[in-house]
Amino acid sequence: MEKWLQDLSDQFKLNFIDGDRWKWLLEGFENTLIITFFATLIGISIGVVIAIIRSTYAKNSESLKKRGGVGFYVLNVLDKICGLYLTVIRGTPVVVQLLIMYFIIFESSNNSTMVAVVSFGINSGAYVAEIFRGGIMSVDNGQFEAGRSLGFNYIKTMRYVVIPQMFKIVLPTLCNEFIVLIKETSIAGYVGIRDLTKAGDLIRGRTFSAFMPLIAVAIIYLAVVVLFTKLVGKLERRLRSSDH
Amino acid sequence: MTTDSNTLIHVNGLYKFFGDNKVLRGLTTEIKRGEVVVVLGPSGSGKSTFLRCLNLLEEPTYGEVWLEGKLVTPVDPYCHNDLVECSKTFKKMYDEREGGVSDKEKLKSDIIAEIIEKDLINSKKECGAYKSMKKQIFKDNAININIAREKIGMVFQQFNLFNNLTILDNITLAPRKLLKMSRDDAEKRAKELLERVGLSDKVSSYPSQLSGGQKQRVAIVRSLAMNPDVILFDEPTSALDPEMVGEVLDVMKELARQGMTMVVVTHEIGFAREVATRVVFIDDGVIKEEGTPEEFFSNPKNPRLKDFLSKVL
């Protein structure tokens, strides 16, 4: 037992203390958080815009077509573009998208973290868009009609009435998407970004002991996800105050 | 403005088709200031559709809705036989509106008359001329639908209070965002209105904490807060428990007493008798009979109405 403990502390010292290797993990963790945070922002922005375009088209294309004018054609083209985006992004693996971004589209860029942020953001946007669209469609149409009948135009009705209610509906699914995203960023190592996973792997390569660094990495991911789930749970409870 | 300055809403040849289902078939009527119009009719007769066409929640297939001399409905892209009829009214209203206008304006209405006389429907070319003319008139007289809706309040069968907002926010949202009222002013007014319907203790509750009758009273206050010229009631008591119907009807009666213009689709015959200044019977998408409550209920002429009244009275 004593030997085992001694062994453990030696391993710990070797992997984290020597050469300040814990700093690698910290740095990697920082990168992971940065990538996840900004990718989430991009994802939600893209998601809201696409969800609004698609649900607007689904709802209003008939009446716009009848009324004539360019409105219908503009919306039609936008809807087609969004559809194409969703098909391509959801139909290809995120690793491939990341590699394409890094080696083809942003070939001349040195900022690989930015490339990762953009790739994961665009990828996440496709999924978030579908989550939001489902949310918008599940808000009772009566709420929308009530907004319109007061004199709010389409966009204001969306902004003041539908979207706030949609966020409440989609919060659990959105939380899930964030959890998926933070773990998905672990493939950023593919394009040479030192994220948390890559940092753990680098330590493993240096010390030739896999157990400590990889388990540490796993625990950090787990801790973040558990903490985040708790926070969202709290937020959900607060939002639920309006429906007892 | 239009034929009568007292006319608030002028409905002209209103048609609404849902696919093959012709719900409204050329409904024409006028709603004057201060009137309480109760709309009766069997289910599926087009009562609610008619009401929802007034503020364009349903877009009419053909026909026009005018609010205070301004055209609410979007320009009609089709030509249709029955439009000849409504275009004549259209022209008449236009003439009177513009009365003593410049030569150019005069010319415009002459052209319309000419087109109508030639029976525009039989000729595609003339139809085009008519359409472009109508487009021009539309441009001159149209009112933005969102502005129109600020003046047309609506109360729904299912209340449709905003679930995520408190009662106070439900009422103040539109005045603050659309009328640019300050929060203090809007809240002060909301509280006054809530006081009037006996709900001042509910300001910070959420809709889900209220009973149906309370929700409907809040919904009425919400539309009142925009100071509308007219309020449309779409079966306001149909979703309520019988014991809550009274409290909502009382609020509506109070409103009527204060001179609010109201169009009420309902099955409450008692309300119609007591409060209405005019009762309208809609069947098959047109008005079959209308009149003051006395003559309407005591001496119905239309056989369909007789049949209807014998069942509900």
Interface residues (C-beta under 8 A of the other chain):
Chain A: S63 K66 R67 G68 D140 G142 Q143 E145 A146 G147 R148 S149 L150 G151 F152 N153 K156 Y160 V161 P164 Q165 K168 S241 S242 D243 H244
Chain B: N55 L57 E59 P74 V75 P77 N146 I147 R149 E150 I152 G153 M154 F156 Q158 N160 L161 F162 N163 N164 L165 T166 L173 A174 K177 L178 Y206 P207 S208 Q209 R222 S223 M226
